[in-house]
Amino acid sequence: MRLPIIKQLVHFIEEKDEDFILETIETLEELSMNESLKDHEIDVVGELLSNLYGAIEVREKINSGFSEREALNDFMQRVLKSIDKN
């Protein structure tokens, strides 16, 4: 996950609509089921999906009253904690 990409996607959701992101997620998930994809292509799709889901989570936190900075920091702390558990 890349924080600058998540931040940009959060701004995109604010300017446009979350539905664009949800439809993109649906499309990428469908694409990821294609058996002809190579491992590195699957990795790229997975990275894109992680960033898209991250942006949705951050946006939900902002909508619940967090500042953008607090929402981004909280999200990244949760990600880092989940990585440390493995």
Protein Blocks (a to p, Z undefined) as FASTA:
>chain_A
ZZklmmmmmmmmmmmcfklmmmmmmmmmmmmmpmkbcfklmmmmmmmmmmmmmmmmmmmm
mmnopafklmmmmmmmmmmmmmmmZZ
